[in-house]
């Protein structure tokens, strides 16, 4: 499409301005552009007359603007430099009769003269020279924009947005046990991945000056304690089971979770892959589960502590008959009261009261008090205490066996056998009753017949299971008979009310006995002097 344009024509009676309307889709020439052109060449004109010439321009019009004949003007070009020297836009005007047309070299020379040295569009110049559309904008030079780079980015593969908002239960109540206030990680887990920054490349403006790309944000992964970098530095990997935090864009990994206060509504239940250190108490109703050790500076109430390693209670446990300690290794506590305690290794404490305590190896109760009173105390190798039982005759069960698992299994099998016998007795009474009716040819409902069939099958299964239990109990008797090691040592006094079992042999203490050692001697338990 062709825009509207103008040209000057010299005739015998002066100089004429001829204007042309645009083709459909083209733009009307601006009369101010004409005035600017005339001013450049010092051609006198009537401004109002020129404005009127452009009114309702639908066909070619002309106006004698001067009785003077102007000189022959060459074809000319005017151009405008865009913002930030990003482009050059040229508009061309026709020559006056006798003037010369611009050449490609001349156009480039005119651009160079004004400092335009880069990004010249020779293809656009060729296009103009081919079509020569006047009063039309041609972008004949463009800057080469910079190639922008990209910022570095670190993607974290653990929770970095930690909150302590409690979870809502289905009934609308608040669950203060599940707070999810740790970002747990596992050994060899990828903690973070770095996408490095890509630096941009400078561009060039139309004056030939560099255009710098924006500065990119450069990041690096930093190696820290308990974490390692991959050889290319693009991955950070945990060396331990534990938890991770991001501080000042650096990842820190710890295999010890330190709680500065109590385990309570502020922390919720604690579940951790490493070691947990608690500066305060563990309040009743809360749980602490750790793959490593659990160390508590304060009191443990009716709470549950499970550790893959050791449990160390600096002040002990007041379990309120619902406290639980379970350690894969040892347990050391100031005191144990009204709790269920189990250790894979030894247990050491100053006192045990009314608790169920089991140790894989030994239980040592010493210190200022050193007493065992009430409950069930079991150890695989030996139990040592200052006193056992009480002057009030409190029932205290003390059991020692080289393999307490066998004793536990025997006890469970005997309980199961007793329950099976009770079930058999009940079912046989019902079977006898139904059998009598069948023998008397009474008409029985279908459900009674079905009950008879089911009880018959169950009875056979119960009896078969009792046979299996009896066979296993015989094996256990032999194994326990051969397990004669283990002893109970009492520094001061063991009181009546205590029952002592070594392997599967038991005895009741009938009188106060001082400074003694109890050992198994064949099928008996013998009380010897303290050594």
Buried (B, 14 or more C-beta within 10 A) or exposed (E): EBBBBBBBBBEEEBBBBBBBBBEEEBBBBEBEBBBEBBEEEEBEBEEEEBEEBBEEBEEEBBBBBBEEEBEEBBBBBBBEBBEEBBBBBBBBBBBBEEBEEBEEEBBBEBBEEEEBBBBBBEEBBEBBBEEBBBBBBBBBBBBBBBEEBEBBEBEBBBBEEBEEEBEEEEEEEEEBBEBBBBBBBEBEBBBBBBEBBEEBBEBBBBBEBEBEBEEBEEBEBBEBEBBBBEEEEBBBBBBBBBBBBBEEEBBBBBBBBEBEEBBBBEBBBBBBBBBBBBEBBBBBBBBBBBBBBBBBBBBBBBBBBBBBBBBBBEBBBBBBEBBBBBBBBBBBBBBBBBBBBBBBBBBBBBBBBBBBBBBBBBBBBBBEBBBBBBBBBBBBBBBBBBBBBBEEEBBBBBBBBBBBEBBBBBEEBEEEBEEBEEBBEEBBEBBEEBEEEEEEEEEBEEEBEEBBEEBEEBBEEBEEEBEEBEEBBEEBEEBBEEBBBBBBBBBBBBBBBBBBBBBBBEBEBEEEBEEBBBBBEEEEBEBEEEE
